[in-house]
């Protein structure tokens, strides 16, 4: 049986990749901006992971987000969301790819 990443795993990937909390009032705005600043990862088909036997590994191309975003776009996304929703920021996170 193949084991997929849990919701907690996916929330962690979102936080590491965006520098934003995975839950909150900012998510509709963040998700809309993310769609406009990134594209679906062709390496994992947008899943964020790749199967390895019965386990999985985060996709190296998207860091588990399922979307490919440039470092500049990562910082733009985070800046624009945090300006509107200051509590959405996760401090002390080194952005994947950024």
C-alpha positions in Angstrom: 0.0 0.0 0.0 1.3 3.5 -1.0 1.4 6.0 1.8 0.8 9.7 0.9 1.9 12.8 2.7 -0.4 13.7 5.6 -2.3 17.0 5.9 0.3 18.1 8.5 3.1 17.2 6.0 1.4 19.3 3.3 0.9 22.2 5.7 4.6 22.1 6.5 5.5 22.2 2.8 3.2 25.2 2.3 4.8 27.0 5.3 8.4 26.2 4.2 7.8 27.2 0.6 5.7 30.4 1.1 6.8 31.6 4.6 3.1 32.0 5.4 1.0 30.1 8.0 -0.9 27.3 6.3 -4.2 28.3 8.0 -5.9 31.7 8.4 -7.9 34.5 6.8 -5.1 35.2 4.4 -5.3 31.9 2.5 -7.8 33.0 -0.2 -5.6 36.0 -1.0 -2.4 34.0 -0.8 -3.8 31.2 -2.9 -5.0 33.6 -5.6 -1.6 35.3 -5.7 0.2 32.0 -5.7 -1.8 30.8 -8.8 -0.9 34.0 -10.6 2.8 34.0 -9.6 3.5 30.3 -10.2 2.7 27.3 -12.5 1.8 23.7 -11.8 4.8 21.5 -11.3 5.3 19.2 -14.3 7.7 17.0 -12.3 5.1 15.8 -9.8 1.9 16.7 -11.7 1.0 19.2 -9.0 1.1 16.6 -6.1 4.2 18.0 -4.4 5.7 14.6 -3.9 6.9 11.6 -5.8 6.3 8.0 -4.9 9.3 5.8 -4.0 8.2 2.3 -3.3 5.5 2.4 -0.6 6.8 5.8 0.6 7.2 9.3 -0.8 9.7 12.1 -1.2 9.0 15.8 -1.6 9.4 16.9 -5.2 12.7 18.5 -5.6 11.4 20.9 -8.3 8.6 22.5 -6.2 9.6 21.7 -2.6 6.3 19.9 -1.9 4.0 22.8 -2.9 2.9 21.3 -6.2 3.6 24.6 -7.9 6.9 26.1 -9.1 7.6 29.6 -8.0 10.7 31.7 -8.5 12.5 33.1 -5.5 11.5 36.6 -6.6 7.9 35.6 -6.8 8.1 33.8 -3.4 9.2 37.1 -1.8 6.5 39.1 -3.7 3.8 36.7 -2.5 4.9 36.8 1.1 5.4 40.6 1.1 2.0 41.3 -0.4 0.1 38.9 1.9 1.9 40.0 5.0 1.3 43.7 4.2 -2.5 42.9 4.3 -2.4 40.2 6.9 0.6 40.7 9.3 -0.3 37.7 11.5 0.1 35.4 8.4 3.9 35.6 8.5 6.0 32.8 9.8 9.2 34.3 11.3 12.5 32.5 11.1 11.7 30.4 8.0 14.2 30.1 5.2 12.2 29.9 2.1 12.9 26.8 -0.1 14.4 28.1 -3.3 14.6 31.6 -1.9 
